[in-house]
Amino acid sequence: MPTRPALRRCALLVLVVLTLAGCLAPKHQATAPTSAATTSTSDPALARYYDQVLEWTTCGEEQCADATVPLDWADPEGETIEVALRRVPASSGSPVGSLLVNPGGPGRSAIDSITFFRQVVSRDVLAAYDLVVFDPRGVQHSTPVTCVDPAELDAITAWVPDFSTDAGIAEAAERNGELGRACLERTGDLLGHVDTQSAARDMDVLRATLGDEALTYLGFSYGTELGATYAALFPERAGRLVLDGALDPTLDTGQVAAGQAAGFENALRAYVADCQTGAQCPLTGDVDAGLERLSTMFDRARAKPLPTASGRPLTVSLAFSGVAAALYSQASWPVLTQAISTALGDGDGTALLQLADSYYGREPDGTYSSNQNEAFTAITCLDDRPSADPAQMRADAAAIAQVAPTVGEFFSYGGASCADWPVPAVPALGSYAADGAAPIVVIGTTNDPATPYAWAEQLADLLSSGVLLTYEGEGHTAYGRSNRCVKDAVDTFLLTGEPPAAGTRC
């Protein structure tokens, strides 16, 4: 069966039980959001989308609607698809506009995560704005990408590729090609149009139909790339954008892989150092010795998958996915310690498998909570097509191993993932400067494993109006899970348009 590296582009933002736990003047002020928007467009072919009236219905405690957008933005008079929205009306009863939110992935369902966002976004912001979440094209509640059944997806996530030979690399490319062909057969033409640029164009339709003259947006992880792409395409309509856990959209897949490998290696070192302060830590010795113990665990799972209570064996691919999932939030480190203890002590992979399942959204009954895994691959293979040359991938893997000796192998040979994908990649934008845009707040966490801090620095520099806000801590993303300093800075920006002073550190 086809395989997908555990982490290849921008790792999925885990929103399950693992989480919830003096400077330069601003470049210029933001335009205040307004509900008195001009929603029409001068292009007659686009008017049907920009002028549509959303039909909101009651969905539990929220409101639901579907927006119609073109399947192919190059052919707006052709076939259409739906983008699903869910709204929490402003608690004040008098919203200043809508706050659009995306959790990242790519492929994560914002609609399924709305309860999380109702807890993360502060009460003052929820009073001022209608909170609106949406699933981008191809994702879950919108017109979705569909590829394989749950049993086939189990095989994909568990499979251990052999990249030691050209034949093994070719087999990995062929298996991913099989996945792509299955996606094309079940999804149809949509598979070639789930790229980030198309999703950003959809966001401008959402802005218009929600009645906002400028977009107010909170994007996490891959959602920062989506927000930066929107700003690049529509700088004059970019209002108060907050990009948390930033990804530099100009990085190619190889650079992303190297950055994430180093990020997870550093996060793992921090975790091991913290673990060793406790009496029950199975990773004894100094930090390097503890990392060696983890490498031993991976080697055992590679040689012979560990048994689990479910009967599904824990392969080395699943073992790493379980470890990686727990590194997204420092609050989940005790769970990881317990999982590693049983794997090393009893040879039981049950707890690590549960962590891996949480990462992939696998339910206890064998179903998957969303199509995030299939959408992830479909979107990333459209956005960037890395080199599939074996010699180049080996050279890249050697470089990654230097900065990430414990986990580097799990970030290598990404070129095999998209080499035989059945639809062509989308050309990159020429610039992401977003000249003329209002201030855009970019948040970076100093030891973020999935989106390394350097990427936030790069994105803030890349955007002509970028303002960097730094959280000094562990874990992936900062707003709603770090400290009062970050919360107050973001809330002030969303409520008043005043960005934090450049260089602010929390």
N, C-alpha and C positions, 0 to 999 in steps of 0.2 A: 504494500500500500504506500501511497505518497507520504512524505514526511514534511514537517514544518519545524525548523529549529525553534527551540524553546523561546528564544528571544532574538529577533532579527532586525526589526526596524526600530520602533519605539515601543517598549514593552507595555502590555496592557496594564492599565491602572486598576489595581485590585480594590474593589469597593465592598468586600465581604467582611466577615468578622475579623479579618486581619487588621483592618483600619478602624478608625473612630477611637480609636483611641485619640550733623553740621556740614553744609554741602553746597553744590552748585544749584543755581536757580533752574526751575523747570524750563524745557525748551519752548513750550507755549501752552496756553490753557486749553482745556477741552471745551467743546461746544456742549452746552447743557442739553440733555435729551428732552424730547418733546413728543407729545402724542398727537400734535397737529401736523402730521407728516404729509408730504406730497408723495403719494404712493404710485403715481402713474409713471410711465416711461414714454420717451419720444419714439421708441421703436414699436410700430404697430404689431409686429410679430411677438413681442414680449408683453404687450398690454394685457393679454388674457391671464398672464401669471401675476404680474404686479398689481393688477386691479381686482383680483379675485377677492371674494369675501369669505373668510373662514367661518365654517359652521361648527361652533363649539357645543359639545354635549357634556353631560355630567359623567365622570368616571371616578366613582368612589368619592374621595375628598378633593379631587382635582377636576379639571376640564380638559377635554380631548378634542383635537381637530386634525385634519389631514390637509396639507397644502399640495397643490399640483404644480409640478415643475417639468421641464422638458427632459426626456430621456437623454437626448444629445443636445447640448447647448449650441452646437454648430447648426442644428436643424430644429429651431424652436417650434416650427409648424408641424413637426412630426409627432412620433409617439410620446406619451407622457408617463410619468411615474408619480408616486405619492411619497411625501415626507411627513412623518407622524410627529405631532407635537402634544405636549401635555403642559397645562398651565396651573399655577397656584396664584390666584388673584392677590394683589397687594392687600395686606391686612388693614391698611389705613382706609381702604375703600376709594382712595384717590391716587392712583398710580401716576408717577411722572413718566413712565414708559415701561418697557419690558427688558428684563435681564435674561439674555439667552445664555444657556450653559451647555457645555459639552465635556464629558469626562475623559475622552481620549481613546486609546486603543492602539491603532484605529480598530473600530468594530465594537466598542463597548456601547451598550444601550443606555442612553441617558434616561429614557423613560422608565426602565426597570430600576434605575438608581435614584429616582426622584425623592424618595424618603430620606436617603443619605444627604442629598443637597438641601433638603428642608432643615436638616440639622447643622450642616456646614455653614450655610449662608446666614449672616447675623440677622437678628430680629429687626434692627433698624433698616437694613437693606430690604428685607422681606416686607416691611411696612411701606417702603417707598416704591418698590417695583413689583410688577407681575413677574414671578419667576416662571420662565418658559424653558423647558428642556425639549430636545428634539433628537431623533435618531437620524443620522446622515443617510443619504441614499445607500442602499445595499445593506443596511443594518436593521436587524430584528423587526421592529414595528413599522418601519418604512418599507417600500418595495425592496425585498431582501435578496441577497445572494444565497443560493441554496446549492449544496454540493454533494454531501454524502450523508448516510444514516449514522446513528450514534455508534454502532459497533465498528463501522469503518473509521470513525473519528477516534475511537479508542486505540485502534491500531496505529493511526497516524501519530498520536501524541506519545505512544509508547515506543515506537520504532527507533532503533539505534543504527544510524547510518555508519558505513565504513568509508572514511575518507582517506585511508592510507594508500589506496591504489587508484589509478585512473578508472578502473572498472567500477570501483565502489562509488566514485564521484558520478560516473555516468548513470549508475543505477539510481542514485539519489535524484538526479535531474529527471530521469524517466518517471520515477514514482511521483514527483511533483507535477510533471506533465500530465500524468494520469488524473491527478487531482484537478488540474486546470480544465481538462477535457470534461470531467464529470461536472464541474461548475458551469461550464459553457452549455452543456446539454440541459442542465436543470434550470439555469438562470437566464439563458438567452442573451440578447444583445446588451442587457444591462451590465454584464460582466466587463465590457469594455468602457463603461462610463461611470465607474464608482471611484474615480480619482479624486484627489483632494481639491483640485481647482474646480471641478464640477460641483462638489459639495459646498465650496465657498460661494459659488454663484447662487446656489440654492439659498444660502443664508441671506443673501440680499433680497430675495423674494420674501423670505420670512420676515425680515426687517420691515419691508414695505407693507405686507399684509397685517402685521401687528400694529401698524400705524406710527412707526418711529422714523424720524428724519435721519437719525444717526444710530448706528448699532451700538448697544451696550452689551458687553460679552465677557463671560468668565470661562476660560478654557484651561483644562488641565492636561499635562502630558502631551500626547499627540494633538489634543485640542489646541495647544499653542501653535502648532504648525497650521492647523485649520484657521485659527485667528489671524496669524501672520499673513497667510495667503489671502484672506479676505481683505486685510489692510492694503496689501499690494495691488489687488484688483480694484478696490473701491476706497482709496485713501480719503476722498472727500466725504464719505459716509461712515468712516471709522470714528466712533464716539469714544466712550470710555471702555477700552479693552484691557483686560487683565489676563496675562499669559503666565500660568503657574506650572513649574516643572518644565522648563523651556527646551524646545528642540529647534536647532538651527536648520531651517529648511534647505539651505544650500549645501549641507553635508551629503555626501553620497553614502550608499549603504555600507561600504567598507569603513568609512570614517565613523559612522554611527556604531558599527559593531565594535570597533576598537575602543571607542569612548565608553560604551556600555560595559565592555569586558573589564576595563580599568575601574569603572564605577562600581560594579558588583564585587570586584576583588577588594576594593577599598572598604566597601560596606561590610564585606565578610570579615575583614581584619578587625573592623570596629566591633562587630558582633562577637567574634572570638575573644577579644580583649575584655569585653563586658561579661561574657559567659564565665571567663576564668576567675572573676571576682566572686562567683557563687560556689557554694560547697558541692552542688550536684552537677557541675559541668563535666561532661565526658571528654572534653578537649583539653587534656592536661598538658602541663609544661608551659613554655612561652607561646606567643602568638604563632610563630612559624611552626612549632610542634603541633599546635592545635589545627592549623591548616593542613599539615601532613596527615593528621587523623581523618580529616574530611576527605582528602584525596584517597585515602585507603578505603573509606566507605564507598566512594564513587567507583573505585577499581573493583571492589567486591560485587557491586550491583552490575557492573559491566560484564564481569566474568560469569556471574550467575545471578539473575534477578532475585531480589529478596521476596520471600513469601509475605502475604498480607491476609488479614481476616476476611477480606472480600473474595479471595481466590484469584484476584488479578495480580500478577507479579509486578513488583516495582523494578522497572528497568532503570538504567543509569540516566536516560533522558527524563524519566518521570522523577527520579531522585533529585536531579538538579532543578527541575521545575518547582518541586516542593521547597527546596532551600531558597530559591530565588523569590518565590511568592512571599515568604516570611521576611525577606529583607526590605520590603517596601515600607514597613512601619516598625519603628523600634518597639512599639507596644506588643508586637507579635514575637519578639525574640524569645520569651520564655516558652512559647509553643514550639518554636524551632528546637530549643534545647531538649525538650522532652522527646521530640521526634527523632533527633539524632541519637539520643541516649538509647532508645529502643532499637534503632537500626544497628548501632555499633555493639550494644550489649547483648541483645537477644536475637539479632539478625532478623528483626521484624520490621517490615517496611510500611506497616499500616498507617502510622501517623504521617509519614512523609507523603504517602499516596493521597491522604486526605488533603494535605496542603496543595499538592499538585492538582487535585480535582477542583479545589477552590479557585486556583489560578485559571483553569480552563472552563470553569462554569459547569462542571459535570455534577449531576445530582445523584443521590444514593441509588435511585432506581435505574440508573444507566442512561437517562436522557441528559441533554444539555440545555441549560437555562436560556441560551440564546445562540445566535449564529456567529458569535464574536470571532471564533477561530477561523471560520471560512472567510468572513469579511476581512479579517486582518490580512490574510494572504492575498486576497483579491485586490485590496486597496494598495498594499505596499508594492505588489508586482506591477501595478499601473504607474505608481509614482516614481519608481526608480528600478532600473534593470542592471544589477551589478555584473561585473565580469564573471564569466563562467569558465575562464581559462584555468585549467588545473595548476599550471605553474604559478600564475598570479595568485590564485587562492592559497597555494602552499606558502608563498612568500608572505602573504598577509597573515596567515595563521601563525607563522613563526614570529612575526612582529607582535601579534596579539599575545602569544605565549610569554613574551618577555615582560609585558606589563601586567599580565593576569595568569600566572602559572597555575593557579588552582582551578579557575573556571574558564580560561581562555578557549579551550576546545569547544565549548558550547556556543561560542559566538563566531566560529569560523566556518568557512565554506558556504556562506550565504548565497553565493552566486548560483549554487545548484538549485536553490529554491524557485527561481523564476526563469531559469534557462530555457525551459520548454513551455512556458506559460502561453496559452493559445491566443491571447489578444496583445496587441502592441502597447508599449509604455507610452505615456503622455509626455510630450516635451516640457521641460522645466520652464518656469517663468524667467524672464531675463533679469529681473530685479525684484528684490523684496524690501527696498528702501522705504516704500510707502510715503514718498515725498508729499508733504501737505497734510498728512494725517495729524490729528490731535495727539497729545501725549499717550503713549502705550506703556503700561506698567508690566515689566517682565520680572518674574520672581524666580530666584534660584536658591536651592538648598545646598550648603557647602559639601555635604556628603550624600547627595542623592545618587542611588545606584543606577536608576533607569535613565535619568536625564542628567548627566554630570553638570556640575556647577559651571564649568567652562562654556557649556552651550548657552546658558542664560546670559553670560557675559557677551558671547558672540551675537546672540539675537538682539540684545539691547543695543549693541553697536551697529548691527545691520540695519535696524529700523531707524529712520531719520529722526523719529521722535521717541525712541525707546528710553525708558527710565528703569534702571536696575534696582530692585529691592532684594536684599540678601537675607536669608535665614541661616544662621549658623547652627546647624544641627544635622540630625540623621533622618533618613527616610525620603520617600518620594512625594513631592509637592509640599506646600506649607500652609496655605490659607485653610483655616478650619481645623488644623491638626498640629499647629506649632505653638505660637505664643500670642500674647495680647498686642505686641508691637506690630506683627504682621497683620493681624486682624484689623487694628485701628487704621493702619496705613491704607489697606485695601478699601475698607468701609468709607474712609474719608474721600478717597478718590471716586468711588462709585456714587457717593451722595453729593459731593460738591464739585467734582472735576479737578480737584487739586491733587496732583501726583505727589508721592514722597520725594523729598530732596534727593537728588542724584547721589548715589553712594551710600544710601541708608542701609545700615546693617542691624538686624534684630537678633 
